[in-house]
């Protein structure tokens, strides 16, 4: 019956049997059969079926929080008493700059505390990783906070804020960011990504229409393009290029600065599990250590 309860909750989240099935990997007829089986077992209908939509009726609304509680209890039953006893695989999603930046130190701490745990890293852009967490395909993810509210079933915690800067080739003169953006070819951070949308907002706010020569979503690739002299770019202070001391000039945006916020996202049902708490603690500790190191070097 746990399978039927999971499908029931998916339908309440997506609004139709077809949409729920697409997200959890079932056909519409399979979703219908599971909901029908649950209703037969409980002896009552749970939805008012109007056209294609599936709207909870009074009985369904009463049962929904109990179904969520049952699944939470079952999930907690599988949690070991000791961190040393954690086994199996946990799937962690992360945007590329975090995977190549702080994540290795996070995983080192994690496996020192839970040595039997196996970690699977899932790369992707923020929007894709959010949908994967929401669908239950990965356990948690480190992403850029979107400009829209998260789904109600997701919980987020701020990890750090990364300021955007203007980077230009070493041999390019000038210090005013707006002038440099107006007068030079522009390598654009993919405007469909969360970070790229922030760049678009900055350009609109300052009435800039730079000549775009390339649009790409990889921060380190953008930096390489600037190193080669292809153009200038607005990027966050994050990525391998900081460690290898890239051959570019970094120009702060001063009072015009804007930031991308990195958040840890997981399902609300998992936020109190010992393993998720451990991972969150490792993440926050590594971030704080990195910020303290930067401050001491500054």
LUMTOR-240517 format. One record per residue (C-alpha): x, y, z; residue in three letters. Coordinates in steps of 0.02 Angstrom, whole numbers, plus 50000, padded with zeros to 5 digits. Example, Ala and Ser with C-alpha at 12.3 -4.5 7.8 and 13.67 -1.06 7.14 Angstrom:
2
{site {50615; 49775; 50390}; 'ALA'}
{site {50684; 49947; 50357}; 'SER'}
END
This chain:
298
{site {50000; 50000; 50000}; 'UNK'}
{site {50150; 50116; 50017}; 'UNK'}
{site {50165; 50122; 49828}; 'UNK'}
{site {49984; 50177; 49813}; 'UNK'}
{site {50008; 50312; 49945}; 'UNK'}
{site {50159; 50381; 49852}; 'UNK'}
{site {50057; 50387; 49691}; 'UNK'}
{site {49911; 50470; 49783}; 'UNK'}
{site {50027; 50607; 49847}; 'UNK'}
{site {50102; 50630; 49673}; 'UNK'}
{site {49928; 50657; 49598}; 'UNK'}
{site {49887; 50789; 49731}; 'UNK'}
{site {50048; 50880; 49685}; 'UNK'}
{site {50029; 50875; 49496}; 'UNK'}
{site {49841; 50891; 49477}; 'UNK'}
{site {49814; 50756; 49346}; 'UNK'}
{site {49846; 50570; 49332}; 'UNK'}
{site {49944; 50597; 49172}; 'UNK'}
{site {50061; 50729; 49246}; 'UNK'}
{site {50091; 50626; 49403}; 'UNK'}
{site {50128; 50471; 49300}; 'UNK'}
{site {50252; 50563; 49191}; 'UNK'}
{site {50347; 50625; 49344}; 'UNK'}
{site {50353; 50459; 49438}; 'UNK'}
{site {50378; 50347; 49286}; 'UNK'}
{site {50204; 50266; 49270}; 'UNK'}
{site {50076; 50265; 49131}; 'UNK'}
{site {49914; 50358; 49160}; 'UNK'}
{site {49819; 50192; 49167}; 'UNK'}
{site {49940; 50126; 49300}; 'UNK'}
{site {49913; 50282; 49405}; 'UNK'}
{site {49724; 50262; 49386}; 'UNK'}
{site {49734; 50080; 49438}; 'UNK'}
{site {49836; 50121; 49594}; 'UNK'}
{site {49719; 50262; 49647}; 'UNK'}
{site {49568; 50150; 49616}; 'UNK'}
{site {49649; 50013; 49722}; 'UNK'}
{site {49682; 50137; 49864}; 'UNK'}
{site {49503; 50201; 49857}; 'UNK'}
{site {49435; 50022; 49858}; 'UNK'}
{site {49544; 49980; 50007}; 'UNK'}
{site {49486; 50134; 50104}; 'UNK'}
{site {49306; 50117; 50046}; 'UNK'}
{site {49287; 50295; 49985}; 'UNK'}
{site {49331; 50405; 49835}; 'UNK'}
{site {49473; 50528; 49863}; 'UNK'}
{site {49457; 50641; 49711}; 'UNK'}
{site {49322; 50739; 49620}; 'UNK'}
{site {49364; 50696; 49441}; 'UNK'}
{site {49316; 50845; 49334}; 'UNK'}
{site {49377; 50825; 49156}; 'UNK'}
{site {49563; 50789; 49157}; 'UNK'}
{site {49592; 50867; 49329}; 'UNK'}
{site {49594; 50766; 49489}; 'UNK'}
{site {49539; 50877; 49635}; 'UNK'}
{site {49542; 50814; 49814}; 'UNK'}
{site {49371; 50794; 49893}; 'UNK'}
{site {49340; 50811; 50080}; 'UNK'}
{site {49396; 50632; 50115}; 'UNK'}
{site {49553; 50653; 50011}; 'UNK'}
{site {49598; 50815; 50099}; 'UNK'}
{site {49578; 50729; 50268}; 'UNK'}
{site {49685; 50581; 50217}; 'UNK'}
{site {49827; 50676; 50131}; 'UNK'}
{site {49922; 50731; 50289}; 'UNK'}
{site {49904; 50556; 50361}; 'UNK'}
{site {49975; 50479; 50201}; 'UNK'}
{site {50124; 50597; 50208}; 'UNK'}
{site {50151; 50552; 50392}; 'UNK'}
{site {50146; 50365; 50354}; 'UNK'}
{site {50279; 50383; 50221}; 'UNK'}
{site {50387; 50490; 50336}; 'UNK'}
{site {50374; 50360; 50474}; 'UNK'}
{site {50420; 50221; 50353}; 'UNK'}
{site {50570; 50319; 50290}; 'UNK'}
{site {50630; 50347; 50469}; 'UNK'}
{site {50616; 50160; 50506}; 'UNK'}
{site {50755; 50127; 50382}; 'UNK'}
{site {50876; 50251; 50464}; 'UNK'}
{site {51016; 50166; 50564}; 'UNK'}
{site {51050; 50215; 50743}; 'UNK'}
{site {51233; 50257; 50714}; 'UNK'}
{site {51312; 50360; 50575}; 'UNK'}
{site {51442; 50222; 50554}; 'UNK'}
{site {51300; 50105; 50502}; 'UNK'}
{site {51239; 50210; 50356}; 'UNK'}
{site {51245; 50104; 50198}; 'UNK'}
{site {51177; 50116; 50024}; 'UNK'}
{site {51184; 50259; 49901}; 'UNK'}
{site {51138; 50440; 49922}; 'UNK'}
{site {51116; 50546; 49765}; 'UNK'}
{site {51179; 50725; 49777}; 'UNK'}
{site {51153; 50850; 49638}; 'UNK'}
{site {51264; 51003; 49618}; 'UNK'}
{site {51296; 51138; 49491}; 'UNK'}
{site {51467; 51126; 49408}; 'UNK'}
{site {51555; 51266; 49503}; 'UNK'}
{site {51511; 51187; 49670}; 'UNK'}
{site {51560; 51013; 49613}; 'UNK'}
{site {51734; 51073; 49567}; 'UNK'}
{site {51745; 51195; 49711}; 'UNK'}
{site {51688; 51153; 49887}; 'UNK'}
{site {51602; 50986; 49861}; 'UNK'}
{site {51760; 50876; 49872}; 'UNK'}
{site {51794; 50941; 50049}; 'UNK'}
{site {51611; 50914; 50094}; 'UNK'}
{site {51618; 50733; 50035}; 'UNK'}
{site {51779; 50703; 50132}; 'UNK'}
{site {51694; 50758; 50293}; 'UNK'}
{site {51539; 50658; 50251}; 'UNK'}
{site {51633; 50495; 50225}; 'UNK'}
{site {51738; 50522; 50381}; 'UNK'}
{site {51573; 50520; 50477}; 'UNK'}
{site {51483; 50387; 50374}; 'UNK'}
{site {51620; 50278; 50297}; 'UNK'}
{site {51502; 50144; 50230}; 'UNK'}
{site {51399; 50268; 50130}; 'UNK'}
{site {51413; 50275; 49941}; 'UNK'}
{site {51386; 50442; 49856}; 'UNK'}
{site {51324; 50468; 49680}; 'UNK'}
{site {51350; 50642; 49608}; 'UNK'}
{site {51223; 50706; 49484}; 'UNK'}
{site {51277; 50856; 49378}; 'UNK'}
{site {51157; 50978; 49300}; 'UNK'}
{site {51092; 51155; 49292}; 'UNK'}
{site {50991; 51221; 49438}; 'UNK'}
{site {50817; 51203; 49362}; 'UNK'}
{site {50848; 51022; 49311}; 'UNK'}
{site {50916; 50977; 49483}; 'UNK'}
{site {50768; 51059; 49570}; 'UNK'}
{site {50645; 50954; 49469}; 'UNK'}
{site {50747; 50798; 49508}; 'UNK'}
{site {50737; 50831; 49696}; 'UNK'}
{site {50552; 50870; 49682}; 'UNK'}
{site {50521; 50707; 49589}; 'UNK'}
{site {50620; 50608; 49718}; 'UNK'}
{site {50752; 50554; 49592}; 'UNK'}
{site {50894; 50630; 49693}; 'UNK'}
{site {50904; 50656; 49881}; 'UNK'}
{site {50965; 50836; 49886}; 'UNK'}
{site {51050; 50967; 49779}; 'UNK'}
{site {51157; 51123; 49787}; 'UNK'}
{site {51084; 51248; 49664}; 'UNK'}
{site {51064; 51432; 49628}; 'UNK'}
{site {50909; 51499; 49714}; 'UNK'}
{site {50778; 51530; 49579}; 'UNK'}
{site {50682; 51690; 49556}; 'UNK'}
{site {50517; 51601; 49589}; 'UNK'}
{site {50447; 51511; 49744}; 'UNK'}
{site {50502; 51333; 49769}; 'UNK'}
{site {50372; 51193; 49763}; 'UNK'}
{site {50286; 51176; 49931}; 'UNK'}
{site {50364; 51005; 49963}; 'UNK'}
{site {50543; 51071; 49951}; 'UNK'}
{site {50647; 51143; 50092}; 'UNK'}
{site {50796; 51257; 50059}; 'UNK'}
{site {50940; 51324; 50163}; 'UNK'}
{site {51056; 51464; 50110}; 'UNK'}
{site {51238; 51411; 50095}; 'UNK'}
{site {51325; 51568; 50028}; 'UNK'}
{site {51309; 51719; 49917}; 'UNK'}
{site {51429; 51737; 49770}; 'UNK'}
{site {51454; 51914; 49700}; 'UNK'}
{site {51462; 51942; 49513}; 'UNK'}
{site {51613; 52031; 49440}; 'UNK'}
{site {51666; 52089; 49267}; 'UNK'}
{site {51814; 51994; 49195}; 'UNK'}
{site {51913; 52061; 49048}; 'UNK'}
{site {52072; 52008; 48954}; 'UNK'}
{site {52235; 52055; 49040}; 'UNK'}
{site {52285; 52175; 48902}; 'UNK'}
{site {52120; 52269; 48897}; 'UNK'}
{site {52131; 52443; 48974}; 'UNK'}
{site {51992; 52529; 49072}; 'UNK'}
{site {51914; 52517; 49244}; 'UNK'}
{site {51732; 52572; 49223}; 'UNK'}
{site {51623; 52415; 49208}; 'UNK'}
{site {51483; 52498; 49110}; 'UNK'}
{site {51602; 52574; 48983}; 'UNK'}
{site {51692; 52409; 48958}; 'UNK'}
{site {51527; 52320; 48931}; 'UNK'}
{site {51469; 52449; 48804}; 'UNK'}
{site {51630; 52452; 48703}; 'UNK'}
{site {51685; 52270; 48697}; 'UNK'}
{site {51618; 52103; 48633}; 'UNK'}
{site {51518; 52013; 48768}; 'UNK'}
{site {51522; 51829; 48817}; 'UNK'}
{site {51352; 51797; 48892}; 'UNK'}
{site {51310; 51683; 49037}; 'UNK'}
{site {51167; 51577; 48967}; 'UNK'}
{site {51011; 51684; 48988}; 'UNK'}
{site {50900; 51531; 49019}; 'UNK'}
{site {50997; 51484; 49177}; 'UNK'}
{site {50959; 51561; 49347}; 'UNK'}
{site {51127; 51651; 49352}; 'UNK'}
{site {51108; 51707; 49171}; 'UNK'}
{site {50940; 51786; 49212}; 'UNK'}
{site {51026; 51891; 49345}; 'UNK'}
{site {51149; 51952; 49213}; 'UNK'}
{site {51003; 51996; 49098}; 'UNK'}
{site {50921; 52095; 49238}; 'UNK'}
{site {51083; 52190; 49269}; 'UNK'}
{site {51100; 52234; 49085}; 'UNK'}
{site {50920; 52295; 49075}; 'UNK'}
{site {50936; 52397; 49235}; 'UNK'}
{site {51087; 52488; 49165}; 'UNK'}
{site {51017; 52500; 48988}; 'UNK'}
{site {51159; 52400; 48913}; 'UNK'}
{site {51147; 52306; 48749}; 'UNK'}
{site {51322; 52234; 48726}; 'UNK'}
{site {51372; 52144; 48567}; 'UNK'}
{site {51356; 51960; 48610}; 'UNK'}
{site {51487; 51849; 48527}; 'UNK'}
{site {51451; 51690; 48626}; 'UNK'}
{site {51321; 51623; 48749}; 'UNK'}
{site {51368; 51478; 48863}; 'UNK'}
{site {51322; 51408; 49034}; 'UNK'}
{site {51492; 51348; 49096}; 'UNK'}
{site {51579; 51477; 49205}; 'UNK'}
{site {51755; 51406; 49184}; 'UNK'}
{site {51729; 51396; 48996}; 'UNK'}
{site {51676; 51579; 48994}; 'UNK'}
{site {51835; 51625; 49087}; 'UNK'}
{site {51941; 51530; 48959}; 'UNK'}
{site {51856; 51628; 48819}; 'UNK'}
{site {51898; 51792; 48906}; 'UNK'}
{site {52078; 51735; 48930}; 'UNK'}
{site {52091; 51706; 48743}; 'UNK'}
{site {52033; 51884; 48709}; 'UNK'}
{site {51861; 51840; 48638}; 'UNK'}
{site {51771; 51968; 48746}; 'UNK'}
{site {51720; 52022; 48921}; 'UNK'}
{site {51598; 51935; 49037}; 'UNK'}
{site {51496; 51949; 49197}; 'UNK'}
{site {51525; 51796; 49306}; 'UNK'}
{site {51509; 51748; 49490}; 'UNK'}
{site {51664; 51731; 49597}; 'UNK'}
{site {51657; 51541; 49592}; 'UNK'}
{site {51741; 51400; 49498}; 'UNK'}
{site {51911; 51323; 49463}; 'UNK'}
{site {51970; 51482; 49377}; 'UNK'}
{site {51995; 51562; 49548}; 'UNK'}
{site {52110; 51422; 49606}; 'UNK'}
{site {52217; 51420; 49449}; 'UNK'}
{site {52233; 51611; 49448}; 'UNK'}
{site {52161; 51638; 49275}; 'UNK'}
{site {52247; 51764; 49163}; 'UNK'}
{site {52107; 51893; 49168}; 'UNK'}
{site {52077; 52058; 49254}; 'UNK'}
{site {51938; 52054; 49384}; 'UNK'}
{site {51842; 52217; 49399}; 'UNK'}
{site {51721; 52233; 49548}; 'UNK'}
{site {51550; 52306; 49514}; 'UNK'}
{site {51557; 52411; 49674}; 'UNK'}
{site {51385; 52481; 49717}; 'UNK'}
{site {51311; 52395; 49563}; 'UNK'}
{site {51357; 52221; 49627}; 'UNK'}
{site {51229; 52081; 49623}; 'UNK'}
{site {51243; 51906; 49695}; 'UNK'}
{site {51186; 51731; 49659}; 'UNK'}
{site {51128; 51637; 49812}; 'UNK'}
{site {51176; 51454; 49828}; 'UNK'}
{site {51051; 51348; 49923}; 'UNK'}
{site {51039; 51169; 49983}; 'UNK'}
{site {50873; 51095; 49929}; 'UNK'}
{site {50789; 50937; 49991}; 'UNK'}
{site {50613; 50873; 50018}; 'UNK'}
{site {50528; 50930; 50179}; 'UNK'}
{site {50499; 50748; 50223}; 'UNK'}
{site {50688; 50718; 50230}; 'UNK'}
{site {50749; 50873; 50321}; 'UNK'}
{site {50747; 50789; 50492}; 'UNK'}
{site {50831; 50626; 50440}; 'UNK'}
{site {51001; 50601; 50525}; 'UNK'}
{site {51090; 50580; 50358}; 'UNK'}
{site {51019; 50740; 50283}; 'UNK'}
{site {51061; 50834; 50443}; 'UNK'}
{site {51240; 50767; 50433}; 'UNK'}
{site {51260; 50820; 50251}; 'UNK'}
{site {51190; 50992; 50290}; 'UNK'}
{site {51312; 51012; 50434}; 'UNK'}
{site {51460; 50960; 50323}; 'UNK'}
{site {51407; 51085; 50191}; 'UNK'}
{site {51388; 51230; 50311}; 'UNK'}
{site {51553; 51190; 50398}; 'UNK'}
{site {51651; 51187; 50234}; 'UNK'}
{site {51570; 51349; 50174}; 'UNK'}
{site {51610; 51437; 50338}; 'UNK'}
{site {51790; 51375; 50334}; 'UNK'}
{site {51810; 51438; 50155}; 'UNK'}
{site {51737; 51608; 50198}; 'UNK'}
{site {51851; 51622; 50349}; 'UNK'}
{site {52003; 51579; 50241}; 'UNK'}
{site {51957; 51710; 50112}; 'UNK'}
{site {51934; 51840; 50249}; 'UNK'}
{site {52103; 51800; 50328}; 'UNK'}
{site {52191; 51810; 50159}; 'UNK'}
{site {52106; 51975; 50122}; 'UNK'}
END
